[in-house]
Amino acid sequence: MKPGDLVKHKCSPDSREPAVQYGTFVGLRTFGGNTKGNGSYTCAEVMWHNKAAPNGDIVSTVQTNLIEVVQ
């Protein structure tokens, strides 16, 4: 995946959400951990086309294994 790729959420969405969720992959973000990387985790940042993040931001984080590039 590279920034700008169109991605799709792989999982069955919540019944309150549209049937298919598409977005633009922005990049990867790493949280937490120490200087050696222990305890840290990396997730994808996606700008979803049909919804905002719970805090109102246009970009939200999602586990990388839950999205796939649309070919």
C-alpha positions in Angstrom: 0.0 0.0 0.0 1.2 3.5 -0.8 -0.2 6.9 0.1 -3.0 7.8 -2.3 -4.2 4.2 -2.9 -7.9 3.6 -2.9 -8.7 1.1 -0.1 -11.7 -0.8 1.0 -12.6 -2.1 4.5 -12.5 -5.9 4.4 -14.8 -6.6 7.4 -18.5 -6.6 7.5 -19.4 -3.1 8.4 -21.6 -2.2 11.3 -25.3 -2.1 10.4 -25.4 1.7 10.9 -22.7 2.1 8.2 -22.9 1.9 4.4 -22.5 -1.6 3.0 -19.0 -0.9 1.5 -16.5 1.6 3.0 -14.0 3.1 0.6 -11.2 5.5 1.5 -7.8 6.9 0.6 -4.8 5.4 2.3 -2.7 8.3 3.9 0.1 6.4 5.5 1.2 4.3 8.5 1.4 5.5 12.1 3.2 3.9 15.0 2.0 4.4 18.6 3.6 3.7 21.9 6.5 1.6 22.8 10.0 2.4 23.9 13.1 3.3 21.9 13.6 -0.3 20.9 10.1 -0.6 19.5 8.8 -2.9 22.3 5.1 -2.4 23.0 4.5 -0.3 19.9 2.0 -1.0 17.2 1.5 0.3 13.7 -1.8 1.0 12.0 -3.0 2.6 8.8 -4.4 6.1 8.5 -7.3 6.4 6.1 -9.4 9.2 4.9 -12.8 7.5 4.5 -15.0 8.9 1.7 -18.3 8.5 3.4 -17.7 9.2 7.1 -15.5 11.0 9.7 -13.6 9.5 12.6 -15.5 9.4 15.9 -13.7 12.6 17.0 -14.8 14.4 13.8 -11.4 14.2 12.1 -11.4 13.4 8.4 -8.5 10.9 8.8 -8.9 7.9 11.1 -6.8 4.9 12.1 -7.6 1.3 11.2 -5.7 -2.0 11.6 -3.7 -2.6 8.4 -5.0 -6.2 8.1 -8.6 -4.8 7.9 -8.2 -2.9 4.7 -7.2 -3.9 1.2 -6.2 -1.9 -1.9 -8.9 -1.7 -4.6 -7.5 -2.9 -7.9 
